[in-house]
Amino acid sequence: MINYKIFIDFFDVYEDLMRFDLYEFHNPFTILFIEASDPDDACNTAALRLMRMIMKQDNSIETRIICRKIRRNLRIDKVYAL
């Protein structure tokens, strides 16, 4: 497993996420360190981590719609292998 440094941009959906307590994703341009087997797996893990944090706090239809927006609008700017 390789460590990856991922630069994430979710500015388009950040306004919808303001009501949640997202300690790792505290600003719309976030840097994450993730351990994964390849860069695609690291990007998928970052998106799933964000959606799981949201769904743990509120499991409603509106939250599921926000997760769909995240899947469509989440942008990975850069991925570096460390």
C-alpha positions in Angstrom: 0.0 0.0 0.0 1.2 3.4 -0.9 0.5 6.7 0.8 -1.1 9.4 -1.5 -1.5 13.1 -1.0 -4.8 14.2 -2.6 -5.9 17.7 -3.4 -9.8 17.8 -3.4 -12.1 20.6 -4.7 -15.7 20.4 -3.7 -16.5 24.1 -3.8 -19.7 23.5 -5.8 -21.4 21.5 -3.0 -19.7 23.2 0.0 -22.7 25.4 0.7 -24.9 22.2 1.1 -22.3 20.8 3.5 -22.1 23.7 5.9 -24.7 22.2 8.3 -22.6 19.0 8.8 -19.6 18.7 11.2 -16.9 17.6 8.7 -13.6 17.7 10.6 -11.4 16.5 7.7 -13.2 18.5 5.1 -13.3 21.9 6.9 -12.8 24.0 3.8 -13.8 23.6 0.1 -10.2 23.0 -1.0 -8.9 20.1 1.1 -5.7 18.1 1.3 -6.0 14.4 2.4 -3.4 11.7 3.0 -4.8 8.3 2.1 -3.2 4.9 2.0 -4.3 2.9 -1.0 -3.1 0.4 -3.7 -3.4 2.8 -6.6 -4.3 6.5 -7.3 -7.9 5.6 -8.5 -8.5 3.7 -5.3 -7.2 6.6 -3.2 -9.6 9.0 -5.0 -12.5 6.7 -4.5 -11.6 6.3 -0.8 -11.6 10.0 -0.3 -15.1 10.4 -1.9 -16.5 7.5 0.1 -15.0 8.9 3.4 -16.8 12.2 2.8 -20.1 10.6 2.0 -19.9 8.2 5.0 -19.2 11.2 7.4 -22.3 12.9 6.0 -24.6 9.8 6.2 -23.5 9.1 9.8 -24.8 12.5 10.9 -28.1 12.5 9.0 -29.6 9.6 7.1 -32.4 11.4 5.2 -33.4 11.8 1.6 -32.0 15.3 1.4 -28.6 14.0 2.6 -28.7 11.2 -0.1 -29.3 13.9 -2.7 -26.3 15.8 -1.4 -24.2 12.6 -1.7 -25.3 12.3 -5.4 -24.2 15.9 -5.9 -20.9 15.1 -4.3 -20.3 12.2 -6.7 -21.0 14.4 -9.7 -19.2 17.6 -8.6 -16.2 16.4 -6.5 -13.0 17.2 -8.3 -9.6 15.7 -7.6 -7.0 18.4 -8.5 -3.8 16.5 -7.9 -2.7 13.1 -6.6 0.9 12.6 -5.4 2.4 9.3 -4.3 4.5 9.8 -1.2 
